[in-house]
């Protein structure tokens, strides 16, 4: 399916906005490792992916270190669009450039480099339930309060964790 065909089926779809969101989601995953705040991004990726990133952080912590992803740049290219009975699925190649290094408890680099940037290309599948159309407004399914999902994905009123799967594209696979 082409972008034009998807736009006809999902009139809220805009490829530029999608690519921007995709870049932001992937960058936030890497930043969450650095900040040790994986739970803050759990609303826009499945549990397997969240666990993958959490394990990276936990592995460094087990050695008394902190894993840092620095100078993260992300570029997303839409490669394929598919529609199943329940989901819009967008397969992308996501190019990530970053410095990756570990710090000890004194802030000294013990492995990796804070000057040499690596380039990694991931195959990422984003998907969205077809039945959901939000017109740009996200409301908590627990209490109905408007939610700013870019803040932290938690309803400020009732504390329910916002699940992006309920409304918008989220990361289904990350290779």
BAMIVO-435757 format. One record per residue (C-alpha): residue number from 1; residue in one letter; z, y, x. Coordinates in nm, 2 decimals. Example, Ala and Ser with C-alpha at 12.3 -4.5 7.8 and 13.67 -1.06 7.14 Angstrom:
residues 2
+-----+----+--------+--------+--------+
:   i : aa :      Z :      Y :      X :
+-----+----+--------+--------+--------+
:   1 :  a :   0.78 :  -0.45 :   1.23 :
:   2 :  s :   0.71 :  -0.11 :   1.37 :
+-----+----+--------+--------+--------+
end
This chain:
residues 175
+-----+----+--------+--------+--------+
:   i : aa :      Z :      Y :      X :
+-----+----+--------+--------+--------+
:   1 :  x :   0.00 :   0.00 :   0.00 :
:   2 :  x :  -0.07 :   0.35 :   0.12 :
:   3 :  x :   0.16 :   0.65 :   0.12 :
:   4 :  x :  -0.06 :   0.80 :  -0.16 :
:   5 :  x :  -0.02 :   0.49 :  -0.37 :
:   6 :  x :   0.36 :   0.49 :  -0.32 :
:   7 :  x :   0.37 :   0.86 :  -0.41 :
:   8 :  x :   0.20 :   0.78 :  -0.74 :
:   9 :  x :   0.45 :   0.50 :  -0.82 :
:  10 :  x :   0.76 :   0.70 :  -0.70 :
:  11 :  x :   0.69 :   1.07 :  -0.77 :
:  12 :  x :   1.01 :   1.16 :  -0.57 :
:  13 :  x :   0.86 :   1.02 :  -0.25 :
:  14 :  x :   0.76 :   1.26 :   0.02 :
:  15 :  x :   0.66 :   1.11 :   0.36 :
:  16 :  x :   0.78 :   1.40 :   0.57 :
:  17 :  x :   1.12 :   1.40 :   0.40 :
:  18 :  x :   1.14 :   1.02 :   0.43 :
:  19 :  x :   1.06 :   1.03 :   0.81 :
:  20 :  x :   1.32 :   1.30 :   0.85 :
:  21 :  x :   1.58 :   1.09 :   0.66 :
:  22 :  x :   1.49 :   0.78 :   0.86 :
:  23 :  x :   1.52 :   0.97 :   1.19 :
:  24 :  x :   1.86 :   1.11 :   1.08 :
:  25 :  x :   2.00 :   0.77 :   0.97 :
:  26 :  x :   1.91 :   0.60 :   1.30 :
:  27 :  x :   2.04 :   0.88 :   1.51 :
:  28 :  x :   2.37 :   0.87 :   1.31 :
:  29 :  x :   2.40 :   0.50 :   1.38 :
:  30 :  x :   2.39 :   0.57 :   1.76 :
:  31 :  x :   2.62 :   0.87 :   1.73 :
:  32 :  x :   2.87 :   0.66 :   1.53 :
:  33 :  x :   2.90 :   0.43 :   1.82 :
:  34 :  x :   2.97 :   0.72 :   2.06 :
:  35 :  x :   3.22 :   0.88 :   1.82 :
:  36 :  x :   3.37 :   0.54 :   1.73 :
:  37 :  x :   3.31 :   0.62 :   1.36 :
:  38 :  x :   3.10 :   0.33 :   1.24 :
:  39 :  x :   3.26 :   0.32 :   0.90 :
:  40 :  x :   3.13 :   0.68 :   0.84 :
:  41 :  x :   2.77 :   0.54 :   0.83 :
:  42 :  x :   2.83 :   0.22 :   0.64 :
:  43 :  x :   2.68 :   0.37 :   0.33 :
:  44 :  x :   2.32 :   0.37 :   0.45 :
:  45 :  x :   2.28 :   0.04 :   0.63 :
:  46 :  x :   2.36 :  -0.32 :   0.54 :
:  47 :  x :   2.67 :  -0.49 :   0.67 :
:  48 :  x :   2.48 :  -0.69 :   0.93 :
:  49 :  x :   2.35 :  -0.37 :   1.09 :
:  50 :  x :   2.68 :  -0.20 :   1.07 :
:  51 :  x :   2.85 :  -0.50 :   1.24 :
:  52 :  x :   2.58 :  -0.50 :   1.51 :
:  53 :  x :   2.66 :  -0.14 :   1.60 :
:  54 :  x :   3.04 :  -0.20 :   1.56 :
:  55 :  x :   3.02 :  -0.49 :   1.80 :
:  56 :  x :   2.85 :  -0.27 :   2.07 :
:  57 :  x :   3.15 :  -0.03 :   2.05 :
:  58 :  x :   3.41 :  -0.31 :   2.03 :
:  59 :  x :   3.26 :  -0.49 :   2.33 :
:  60 :  x :   3.31 :  -0.17 :   2.54 :
:  61 :  x :   3.66 :  -0.12 :   2.40 :
:  62 :  x :   3.76 :  -0.47 :   2.50 :
:  63 :  x :   3.69 :  -0.37 :   2.86 :
:  64 :  x :   3.89 :  -0.05 :   2.82 :
:  65 :  x :   3.57 :   0.15 :   2.81 :
:  66 :  x :   3.38 :   0.37 :   2.57 :
:  67 :  x :   3.01 :   0.33 :   2.50 :
:  68 :  x :   2.82 :   0.65 :   2.49 :
:  69 :  x :   2.47 :   0.72 :   2.36 :
:  70 :  x :   2.38 :   1.06 :   2.48 :
:  71 :  x :   2.07 :   1.29 :   2.43 :
:  72 :  x :   1.95 :   1.07 :   2.14 :
:  73 :  x :   1.60 :   1.15 :   2.01 :
:  74 :  x :   1.44 :   0.95 :   1.73 :
:  75 :  x :   1.08 :   0.93 :   1.61 :
:  76 :  x :   0.98 :   0.72 :   1.31 :
:  77 :  x :   0.63 :   0.60 :   1.22 :
:  78 :  x :   0.56 :   0.44 :   0.89 :
:  79 :  x :   0.36 :   0.12 :   0.95 :
:  80 :  x :   0.36 :  -0.07 :   0.62 :
:  81 :  x :   0.46 :  -0.01 :   0.26 :
:  82 :  x :   0.53 :  -0.29 :   0.01 :
:  83 :  x :   0.65 :  -0.31 :  -0.34 :
:  84 :  x :   0.84 :  -0.61 :  -0.47 :
:  85 :  x :   0.97 :  -0.66 :  -0.82 :
:  86 :  x :   1.29 :  -0.47 :  -0.74 :
:  87 :  x :   1.23 :  -0.26 :  -0.43 :
:  88 :  x :   1.01 :  -0.02 :  -0.25 :
:  89 :  x :   1.00 :  -0.14 :   0.12 :
:  90 :  x :   0.88 :   0.07 :   0.41 :
:  91 :  x :   0.84 :  -0.09 :   0.75 :
:  92 :  x :   0.86 :   0.15 :   1.04 :
:  93 :  x :   0.85 :   0.16 :   1.41 :
:  94 :  x :   1.14 :   0.38 :   1.53 :
:  95 :  x :   1.12 :   0.50 :   1.89 :
:  96 :  x :   1.46 :   0.59 :   2.03 :
:  97 :  x :   1.52 :   0.77 :   2.35 :
:  98 :  x :   1.87 :   0.81 :   2.49 :
:  99 :  x :   2.10 :   0.79 :   2.79 :
: 100 :  x :   2.34 :   0.50 :   2.76 :
: 101 :  x :   2.65 :   0.46 :   2.97 :
: 102 :  x :   3.02 :   0.35 :   2.96 :
: 103 :  x :   3.31 :   0.57 :   3.04 :
: 104 :  x :   3.65 :   0.45 :   3.16 :
: 105 :  x :   3.98 :   0.59 :   3.02 :
: 106 :  x :   3.95 :   0.88 :   3.27 :
: 107 :  x :   3.61 :   0.98 :   3.16 :
: 108 :  x :   3.43 :   0.84 :   3.46 :
: 109 :  x :   3.10 :   0.67 :   3.42 :
: 110 :  x :   3.14 :   0.30 :   3.51 :
: 111 :  x :   2.80 :   0.17 :   3.41 :
: 112 :  x :   2.47 :   0.31 :   3.29 :
: 113 :  x :   2.35 :   0.66 :   3.35 :
: 114 :  x :   2.39 :   1.00 :   3.19 :
: 115 :  x :   2.06 :   1.12 :   3.34 :
: 116 :  x :   1.82 :   0.83 :   3.30 :
: 117 :  x :   1.68 :   0.80 :   2.95 :
: 118 :  x :   1.58 :   0.47 :   2.81 :
: 119 :  x :   1.31 :   0.42 :   2.54 :
: 120 :  x :   1.36 :   0.15 :   2.29 :
: 121 :  x :   1.13 :   0.07 :   1.99 :
: 122 :  x :   1.29 :  -0.08 :   1.69 :
: 123 :  x :   1.13 :  -0.24 :   1.39 :
: 124 :  x :   1.32 :  -0.10 :   1.09 :
: 125 :  x :   1.29 :  -0.19 :   0.73 :
: 126 :  x :   1.40 :   0.07 :   0.48 :
: 127 :  x :   1.42 :  -0.01 :   0.11 :
: 128 :  x :   1.51 :   0.15 :  -0.22 :
: 129 :  x :   1.57 :   0.00 :  -0.56 :
: 130 :  x :   1.28 :   0.08 :  -0.79 :
: 131 :  x :   1.50 :   0.15 :  -1.09 :
: 132 :  x :   1.68 :   0.44 :  -0.93 :
: 133 :  x :   1.56 :   0.79 :  -0.97 :
: 134 :  x :   1.81 :   1.06 :  -0.88 :
: 135 :  x :   1.60 :   1.38 :  -0.87 :
: 136 :  x :   1.79 :   1.48 :  -0.56 :
: 137 :  x :   2.14 :   1.46 :  -0.72 :
: 138 :  x :   2.38 :   1.18 :  -0.62 :
: 139 :  x :   2.66 :   1.11 :  -0.86 :
: 140 :  x :   2.95 :   0.87 :  -0.80 :
: 141 :  x :   2.91 :   0.56 :  -1.01 :
: 142 :  x :   3.29 :   0.54 :  -1.03 :
: 143 :  x :   3.37 :   0.89 :  -1.18 :
: 144 :  x :   3.04 :   1.08 :  -1.20 :
: 145 :  x :   3.13 :   1.35 :  -0.95 :
: 146 :  x :   2.84 :   1.49 :  -0.74 :
: 147 :  x :   2.84 :   1.36 :  -0.39 :
: 148 :  x :   2.71 :   1.51 :  -0.07 :
: 149 :  x :   2.60 :   1.18 :   0.10 :
: 150 :  x :   2.53 :   1.37 :   0.42 :
: 151 :  x :   2.90 :   1.45 :   0.45 :
: 152 :  x :   3.06 :   1.11 :   0.47 :
: 153 :  x :   2.95 :   0.90 :   0.17 :
: 154 :  x :   3.29 :   0.90 :   0.01 :
: 155 :  x :   3.35 :   1.04 :  -0.33 :
: 156 :  x :   3.59 :   1.34 :  -0.29 :
: 157 :  x :   3.73 :   1.27 :  -0.64 :
: 158 :  x :   3.80 :   0.90 :  -0.66 :
: 159 :  x :   3.74 :   0.78 :  -0.31 :
: 160 :  x :   3.47 :   0.53 :  -0.40 :
: 161 :  x :   3.23 :   0.46 :  -0.11 :
: 162 :  x :   2.88 :   0.57 :  -0.19 :
: 163 :  x :   2.62 :   0.29 :  -0.14 :
: 164 :  x :   2.28 :   0.44 :  -0.06 :
: 165 :  x :   2.13 :   0.12 :  -0.19 :
: 166 :  x :   2.22 :   0.24 :  -0.54 :
: 167 :  x :   2.00 :   0.55 :  -0.52 :
: 168 :  x :   1.78 :   0.60 :  -0.21 :
: 169 :  x :   1.63 :   0.43 :   0.09 :
: 170 :  x :   1.87 :   0.25 :   0.32 :
: 171 :  x :   1.83 :   0.04 :   0.63 :
: 172 :  x :   1.78 :  -0.32 :   0.54 :
: 173 :  x :   1.68 :  -0.46 :   0.88 :
: 174 :  x :   1.70 :  -0.33 :   1.23 :
: 175 :  x :   1.54 :  -0.52 :   1.52 :
+-----+----+--------+--------+--------+
end
